[in-house]
Amino acid sequence: MKKATLIYICVLVLVLIVAEQSVSGEDIEVNCEKELEELRAKIKERDQNNTELFALIDSLDEEIMRSRKLQEKIEVSVSERARL
């Protein structure tokens, strides 16, 4: 029984050593850098999309104001014609 336990512990230690070597700190750092760059790219893309959306909103606001002014002119014109 003691011999089997000792063999099990030795195998476990060897597995841990191999696992530690396969995932080094440098690998983790490289993966983190890649993920960080991907996140930065996504943020930049979203910022660009937001800028475009705000520009579209501004354009729509301007069109709405033009439409309201035109509608007011039409209403004034109609009421003037109704008086005649």
C-alpha positions as CSV (number, residue, x, y, z in Angstrom):
1,M,0.0,0.0,0.0
2,K,2.8,2.4,0.9
3,K,4.6,1.6,-2.3
4,A,1.5,2.4,-4.4
5,T,1.0,5.7,-2.6
6,L,4.6,6.6,-3.2
7,I,4.3,5.8,-6.9
8,Y,1.0,7.8,-7.1
9,I,2.7,10.9,-5.4
10,C,5.7,10.6,-7.8
11,V,3.4,10.5,-10.8
12,L,1.4,13.4,-9.5
13,V,4.5,15.5,-9.0
14,L,5.7,14.6,-12.5
15,V,2.4,15.6,-14.0
16,L,2.5,18.9,-12.1
17,I,6.0,19.6,-13.3
18,V,5.0,19.0,-17.0
19,A,1.9,21.1,-16.6
20,E,3.8,24.0,-15.2
21,Q,6.3,23.9,-18.0
22,S,3.6,23.8,-20.7
23,V,1.9,27.0,-19.3
24,S,4.7,29.4,-18.5
25,G,4.4,32.9,-17.3
26,E,5.6,34.1,-20.7
27,D,2.8,32.3,-22.4
28,I,0.2,33.8,-20.1
29,E,1.7,37.3,-20.6
30,V,1.6,36.9,-24.4
31,N,-2.0,35.7,-24.3
32,C,-2.9,38.6,-22.0
33,E,-1.3,41.1,-24.4
34,K,-3.1,39.6,-27.4
35,E,-6.5,39.8,-25.5
36,L,-5.7,43.4,-24.5
37,E,-5.0,44.4,-28.1
38,E,-8.2,42.7,-29.2
39,L,-10.1,44.7,-26.6
40,R,-8.5,47.9,-27.6
41,A,-9.4,47.3,-31.2
42,K,-13.0,46.6,-30.2
43,I,-13.2,49.7,-28.1
44,K,-11.7,51.8,-31.0
45,E,-14.3,50.3,-33.4
46,R,-17.1,51.1,-31.0
47,D,-15.9,54.6,-30.5
48,Q,-15.8,55.1,-34.3
49,N,-19.4,53.7,-34.5
50,N,-20.5,56.0,-31.7
51,T,-19.0,59.0,-33.5
52,E,-20.8,58.1,-36.7
53,L,-24.1,57.6,-34.8
54,F,-23.8,61.0,-33.1
55,A,-23.2,62.6,-36.5
56,L,-26.3,60.9,-37.9
57,I,-28.3,62.0,-34.9
58,D,-27.2,65.6,-35.5
59,S,-28.1,65.4,-39.2
60,L,-31.6,64.1,-38.3
61,D,-32.1,66.9,-35.7
62,E,-31.2,69.4,-38.4
63,E,-33.7,67.7,-40.9
64,I,-36.4,67.8,-38.2
65,M,-35.9,71.5,-37.6
66,R,-36.0,72.2,-41.3
67,S,-39.2,70.1,-41.6
68,R,-40.8,72.0,-38.7
69,K,-39.9,75.4,-40.2
70,L,-41.3,74.3,-43.5
71,Q,-44.5,73.0,-41.8
72,E,-44.9,76.4,-40.0
73,K,-44.5,78.3,-43.3
74,I,-47.1,76.0,-44.9
75,E,-49.5,76.6,-42.0
76,V,-49.1,80.3,-42.2
77,S,-49.6,80.3,-46.0
78,V,-52.7,78.1,-45.7
79,S,-54.2,80.4,-43.0
80,E,-53.5,83.5,-45.1
81,R,-55.2,81.9,-48.1
82,A,-58.2,81.0,-45.9
83,R,-58.6,84.6,-44.9
84,L,-58.9,85.6,-48.5
